[in-house]
C-alpha cells in the first residue's frame, strides 16, 4: 500500500511538463512569425492592387479584379491552401517551391481580397470636396490620388488592417495541415506520444497565440487613434 502511494506521488503530471511543452512549442514559433510577416506584406500589396483595380475606369480590369476578389472571398482558406499546395502541382505542374510559399500565397490572396474592399471603401469615403479642391488647383488624377486622397484614405484603412493582421495570425494555425512545423504542428507531434498532456499542450498553444497577438492588438488601438486625425469630413 505504501509503495503504491509513493508511486502516485512521484508520477509525472502534465503540469510538471510545462517547461518541456513550452520548449517544444518555441521550436515552431519562428515558422509562425515568418508566415505571418510574409503573408501580411504580400496581402497588403494584393489589397492595394485589387482595391485600385476595383476603382479602375477600364471595364476589363475592374471586372477581372472583381472576379478575383469574389473567388478568394467566397471560398474557404483551407481549400485555397490545399489547392496551392496539392492541386496546382498535380493538375498544372506548377510547383511553388515549398510548403512555406504555398501557405504565404494562399493567406496573402485570401486576406488581400478581403482588405481590397477596405482600400476601395476608404478611398471612396474621402470627401468629394477634397477632389474638387484638388481639381481646382489643376492637379492631375495621379497627383490628386497621391497627395490628397490616399493620405486620408490610408488613415481610415489602418484600424481594419490591424484587425485583419490579428485574423491572419489566427489563420497561420492552418499551415500545420500541410506539414509546416509551426506552433500547432509541434504541439500535435508532442501529444501523439504524450496523450495525457493534450489539454495542457493546447492551453500552452492558446497562451502563445495570445502573447503574439498582444502587440498587434496594441498596434490596432494606435491605428484607431491615427484614423481620427487629418481626415476631412467635408
C-alpha beads as a LAMMPS data file, in Angstrom:
LAMMPS data file: protein, C-alpha beads

234 atoms
233 bonds

1 atom types
1 bond types

-500.0 500.0 xlo xhi
-500.0 500.0 ylo yhi
-500.0 500.0 zlo zhi

Masses

1 110.0

Atoms # bond

1 1 1 0.000 0.000 0.000
2 1 1 2.787 2.404 0.871
3 1 1 4.625 1.624 -2.344
4 1 1 1.540 2.449 -4.446
5 1 1 1.059 5.758 -2.628
6 1 1 4.730 6.596 -3.106
7 1 1 4.480 5.807 -6.832
8 1 1 1.385 8.022 -7.197
9 1 1 3.093 10.986 -5.565
10 1 1 6.118 10.789 -7.874
11 1 1 4.097 10.212 -11.024
12 1 1 4.826 12.876 -13.658
13 1 1 1.814 15.140 -14.119
14 1 1 1.008 17.255 -17.217
15 1 1 1.615 20.436 -15.223
16 1 1 5.166 19.353 -14.353
17 1 1 5.854 19.023 -18.093
18 1 1 5.014 22.649 -18.867
19 1 1 8.679 23.565 -19.271
20 1 1 9.193 20.807 -21.822
21 1 1 5.969 21.709 -23.628
22 1 1 6.918 25.390 -23.925
23 1 1 10.368 24.396 -25.176
24 1 1 8.783 22.207 -27.890
25 1 1 6.356 24.951 -28.949
26 1 1 9.157 27.529 -29.116
27 1 1 10.726 25.451 -31.890
28 1 1 7.740 26.276 -34.089
29 1 1 7.484 29.952 -33.152
30 1 1 9.851 31.147 -35.882
31 1 1 7.743 29.475 -38.600
32 1 1 4.555 31.089 -37.278
33 1 1 6.187 34.538 -37.172
34 1 1 7.761 34.170 -40.628
35 1 1 4.484 33.065 -42.219
36 1 1 2.634 35.944 -40.532
37 1 1 5.196 38.557 -41.620
38 1 1 5.429 37.371 -45.236
39 1 1 1.660 36.942 -45.556
40 1 1 0.995 40.402 -44.118
41 1 1 3.498 42.025 -46.514
42 1 1 2.101 40.395 -49.646
43 1 1 -1.548 40.688 -48.598
44 1 1 -1.159 44.469 -48.260
45 1 1 0.274 44.589 -51.799
46 1 1 -2.597 42.451 -53.114
47 1 1 -5.102 44.630 -51.231
48 1 1 -3.913 47.863 -52.849
49 1 1 -3.601 46.363 -56.328
50 1 1 -7.067 44.826 -56.145
51 1 1 -8.543 47.895 -54.449
52 1 1 -7.298 50.207 -57.185
53 1 1 -8.344 47.641 -59.781
54 1 1 -11.920 47.790 -58.495
55 1 1 -11.835 51.573 -58.991
56 1 1 -10.332 51.438 -62.481
57 1 1 -12.194 53.058 -65.368
58 1 1 -11.102 50.148 -67.565
59 1 1 -14.004 47.703 -67.507
60 1 1 -11.773 44.656 -68.111
61 1 1 -9.505 45.492 -65.169
62 1 1 -12.487 46.349 -62.973
63 1 1 -14.440 43.186 -63.788
64 1 1 -11.357 40.961 -63.683
65 1 1 -10.348 42.293 -60.276
66 1 1 -13.906 41.892 -59.028
67 1 1 -13.898 38.252 -60.132
68 1 1 -10.603 37.634 -58.309
69 1 1 -11.920 39.225 -55.115
70 1 1 -15.148 37.248 -55.124
71 1 1 -13.346 33.952 -55.782
72 1 1 -10.995 34.356 -52.819
73 1 1 -13.621 35.845 -50.525
74 1 1 -16.199 33.223 -51.433
75 1 1 -14.092 30.099 -50.882
76 1 1 -12.540 28.582 -47.778
77 1 1 -8.940 29.409 -46.870
78 1 1 -8.341 25.719 -46.102
79 1 1 -9.434 24.773 -49.634
80 1 1 -7.225 27.505 -51.092
81 1 1 -4.309 26.227 -49.015
82 1 1 -4.778 22.683 -50.304
83 1 1 -5.273 23.998 -53.837
84 1 1 -1.943 25.858 -53.906
85 1 1 -0.076 23.025 -52.181
86 1 1 -1.611 19.922 -53.788
87 1 1 -3.774 20.779 -56.795
88 1 1 -1.530 23.202 -58.714
89 1 1 1.450 20.782 -58.957
90 1 1 -0.775 17.806 -59.853
91 1 1 -3.180 19.474 -62.313
92 1 1 -0.971 22.113 -63.924
93 1 1 2.576 21.129 -62.994
94 1 1 3.068 24.436 -61.160
95 1 1 5.420 23.879 -58.232
96 1 1 5.548 26.799 -55.807
97 1 1 8.830 25.545 -54.398
98 1 1 7.914 24.742 -50.820
99 1 1 5.135 24.466 -48.272
100 1 1 6.199 27.885 -46.995
101 1 1 5.372 29.729 -50.212
102 1 1 2.176 27.767 -50.791
103 1 1 0.946 28.904 -47.366
104 1 1 2.091 32.510 -47.835
105 1 1 0.402 32.795 -51.236
106 1 1 -2.856 31.256 -50.009
107 1 1 -3.102 33.514 -46.941
108 1 1 -1.986 36.589 -48.900
109 1 1 -4.540 36.099 -51.666
110 1 1 -7.352 35.365 -49.216
111 1 1 -6.797 38.305 -46.888
112 1 1 -5.657 40.584 -49.721
113 1 1 -9.062 40.043 -51.334
114 1 1 -10.846 40.978 -48.121
115 1 1 -8.652 44.013 -47.475
116 1 1 -9.070 45.255 -51.039
117 1 1 -12.633 46.176 -50.104
118 1 1 -11.238 48.217 -47.211
119 1 1 -8.921 50.002 -49.636
120 1 1 -11.717 50.683 -52.115
121 1 1 -14.190 51.782 -49.448
122 1 1 -11.700 54.089 -47.723
123 1 1 -10.800 55.839 -50.978
124 1 1 -14.464 56.341 -51.818
125 1 1 -15.103 57.640 -48.289
126 1 1 -12.807 60.642 -48.689
127 1 1 -14.957 63.719 -49.094
128 1 1 -15.719 64.585 -52.709
129 1 1 -14.976 68.189 -51.834
130 1 1 -11.312 67.222 -51.451
131 1 1 -11.249 66.005 -55.044
132 1 1 -12.974 69.142 -56.281
133 1 1 -10.460 71.321 -54.437
134 1 1 -7.561 69.367 -55.972
135 1 1 -9.095 69.757 -59.443
136 1 1 -9.392 73.499 -58.824
137 1 1 -5.655 73.513 -58.082
138 1 1 -5.092 71.928 -61.512
139 1 1 -3.762 68.642 -60.096
140 1 1 -3.632 65.595 -62.330
141 1 1 -5.578 62.438 -61.390
142 1 1 -2.355 60.817 -60.147
143 1 1 -1.450 63.891 -58.083
144 1 1 -4.931 64.029 -56.567
145 1 1 -4.711 60.408 -55.507
146 1 1 -1.135 60.592 -54.200
147 1 1 -1.233 63.944 -52.426
148 1 1 -4.853 64.422 -51.349
149 1 1 -6.992 61.301 -51.347
150 1 1 -4.620 58.442 -50.468
151 1 1 -3.047 60.015 -47.328
152 1 1 -6.532 60.462 -45.842
153 1 1 -7.766 57.074 -47.040
154 1 1 -4.797 55.249 -45.508
155 1 1 -5.635 56.681 -42.094
156 1 1 -9.123 55.218 -42.419
157 1 1 -7.695 51.854 -43.522
158 1 1 -5.368 51.453 -40.547
159 1 1 -7.852 50.082 -37.952
160 1 1 -9.237 47.484 -40.379
161 1 1 -5.750 46.497 -41.471
162 1 1 -4.870 45.967 -37.803
163 1 1 -7.899 43.737 -37.309
164 1 1 -7.052 41.692 -40.397
165 1 1 -3.469 41.313 -39.166
166 1 1 -4.776 39.670 -35.992
167 1 1 -7.010 37.411 -38.083
168 1 1 -4.011 36.465 -40.232
169 1 1 -2.175 35.387 -37.090
170 1 1 -5.063 33.052 -36.270
171 1 1 -5.059 31.767 -39.854
172 1 1 -1.425 30.671 -39.540
173 1 1 -2.637 27.802 -37.347
174 1 1 -3.908 26.154 -40.558
175 1 1 -0.423 25.741 -42.035
176 1 1 0.120 22.666 -39.879
177 1 1 -2.326 20.884 -42.227
178 1 1 0.320 20.816 -44.983
179 1 1 3.152 19.814 -42.674
180 1 1 4.790 23.124 -41.797
181 1 1 6.333 22.790 -38.334
182 1 1 4.678 25.768 -36.664
183 1 1 3.469 26.025 -33.073
184 1 1 0.354 23.897 -33.682
185 1 1 2.277 21.226 -35.596
186 1 1 4.890 20.938 -32.827
187 1 1 2.157 20.681 -30.236
188 1 1 0.333 17.963 -32.159
189 1 1 3.529 15.933 -32.539
190 1 1 4.092 16.136 -28.800
191 1 1 0.556 14.988 -27.952
192 1 1 0.920 11.993 -30.291
193 1 1 3.435 10.476 -27.872
194 1 1 2.131 12.147 -24.695
195 1 1 -1.619 11.822 -24.999
196 1 1 -2.324 12.734 -21.362
197 1 1 -0.783 16.179 -21.870
198 1 1 -3.202 17.168 -24.681
199 1 1 -5.219 19.703 -22.603
200 1 1 -2.007 21.271 -21.270
201 1 1 -0.437 21.481 -24.741
202 1 1 -3.444 23.233 -26.258
203 1 1 -3.627 25.604 -23.294
204 1 1 0.028 26.462 -23.912
205 1 1 -0.682 26.985 -27.635
206 1 1 -3.513 29.347 -26.696
207 1 1 -1.114 31.310 -24.474
208 1 1 1.462 31.504 -27.278
209 1 1 -1.039 32.942 -29.756
210 1 1 -2.368 35.411 -27.203
211 1 1 1.141 36.688 -26.388
212 1 1 1.924 37.104 -30.107
213 1 1 -1.385 38.911 -30.618
214 1 1 -0.824 41.426 -27.809
215 1 1 1.489 43.751 -29.821
216 1 1 -0.932 43.517 -32.758
217 1 1 -3.830 44.495 -30.506
218 1 1 -1.799 47.485 -29.299
219 1 1 -0.988 48.396 -32.909
220 1 1 -4.684 48.264 -33.804
221 1 1 -5.588 50.595 -30.933
222 1 1 -2.885 53.022 -32.076
223 1 1 -4.259 52.803 -35.641
224 1 1 -7.748 53.646 -34.398
225 1 1 -6.396 56.863 -32.855
226 1 1 -4.494 57.733 -36.014
227 1 1 -7.555 57.195 -38.194
228 1 1 -9.325 60.049 -36.450
229 1 1 -6.584 62.545 -37.335
230 1 1 -6.239 64.518 -40.508
231 1 1 -9.292 63.207 -42.352
232 1 1 -11.611 65.820 -43.745
233 1 1 -15.306 65.066 -43.366
234 1 1 -16.477 67.728 -45.780

Bonds

1 1 1 2
2 1 2 3
3 1 3 4
4 1 4 5
5 1 5 6
6 1 6 7
7 1 7 8
8 1 8 9
9 1 9 10
10 1 10 11
11 1 11 12
12 1 12 13
13 1 13 14
14 1 14 15
15 1 15 16
16 1 16 17
17 1 17 18
18 1 18 19
19 1 19 20
20 1 20 21
21 1 21 22
22 1 22 23
23 1 23 24
24 1 24 25
25 1 25 26
26 1 26 27
27 1 27 28
28 1 28 29
29 1 29 30
30 1 30 31
31 1 31 32
32 1 32 33
33 1 33 34
34 1 34 35
35 1 35 36
36 1 36 37
37 1 37 38
38 1 38 39
39 1 39 40
40 1 40 41
41 1 41 42
42 1 42 43
43 1 43 44
44 1 44 45
45 1 45 46
46 1 46 47
47 1 47 48
48 1 48 49
49 1 49 50
50 1 50 51
51 1 51 52
52 1 52 53
53 1 53 54
54 1 54 55
55 1 55 56
56 1 56 57
57 1 57 58
58 1 58 59
59 1 59 60
60 1 60 61
61 1 61 62
62 1 62 63
63 1 63 64
64 1 64 65
65 1 65 66
66 1 66 67
67 1 67 68
68 1 68 69
69 1 69 70
70 1 70 71
71 1 71 72
72 1 72 73
73 1 73 74
74 1 74 75
75 1 75 76
76 1 76 77
77 1 77 78
78 1 78 79
79 1 79 80
80 1 80 81
81 1 81 82
82 1 82 83
83 1 83 84
84 1 84 85
85 1 85 86
86 1 86 87
87 1 87 88
88 1 88 89
89 1 89 90
90 1 90 91
91 1 91 92
92 1 92 93
93 1 93 94
94 1 94 95
95 1 95 96
96 1 96 97
97 1 97 98
98 1 98 99
99 1 99 100
100 1 100 101
101 1 101 102
102 1 102 103
103 1 103 104
104 1 104 105
105 1 105 106
106 1 106 107
107 1 107 108
108 1 108 109
109 1 109 110
110 1 110 111
111 1 111 112
112 1 112 113
113 1 113 114
114 1 114 115
115 1 115 116
116 1 116 117
117 1 117 118
118 1 118 119
119 1 119 120
120 1 120 121
121 1 121 122
122 1 122 123
123 1 123 124
124 1 124 125
125 1 125 126
126 1 126 127
127 1 127 128
128 1 128 129
129 1 129 130
130 1 130 131
131 1 131 132
132 1 132 133
133 1 133 134
134 1 134 135
135 1 135 136
136 1 136 137
137 1 137 138
138 1 138 139
139 1 139 140
140 1 140 141
141 1 141 142
142 1 142 143
143 1 143 144
144 1 144 145
145 1 145 146
146 1 146 147
147 1 147 148
148 1 148 149
149 1 149 150
150 1 150 151
151 1 151 152
152 1 152 153
153 1 153 154
154 1 154 155
155 1 155 156
156 1 156 157
157 1 157 158
158 1 158 159
159 1 159 160
160 1 160 161
161 1 161 162
162 1 162 163
163 1 163 164
164 1 164 165
165 1 165 166
166 1 166 167
167 1 167 168
168 1 168 169
169 1 169 170
170 1 170 171
171 1 171 172
172 1 172 173
173 1 173 174
174 1 174 175
175 1 175 176
176 1 176 177
177 1 177 178
178 1 178 179
179 1 179 180
180 1 180 181
181 1 181 182
182 1 182 183
183 1 183 184
184 1 184 185
185 1 185 186
186 1 186 187
187 1 187 188
188 1 188 189
189 1 189 190
190 1 190 191
191 1 191 192
192 1 192 193
193 1 193 194
194 1 194 195
195 1 195 196
196 1 196 197
197 1 197 198
198 1 198 199
199 1 199 200
200 1 200 201
201 1 201 202
202 1 202 203
203 1 203 204
204 1 204 205
205 1 205 206
206 1 206 207
207 1 207 208
208 1 208 209
209 1 209 210
210 1 210 211
211 1 211 212
212 1 212 213
213 1 213 214
214 1 214 215
215 1 215 216
216 1 216 217
217 1 217 218
218 1 218 219
219 1 219 220
220 1 220 221
221 1 221 222
222 1 222 223
223 1 223 224
224 1 224 225
225 1 225 226
226 1 226 227
227 1 227 228
228 1 228 229
229 1 229 230
230 1 230 231
231 1 231 232
232 1 232 233
233 1 233 234
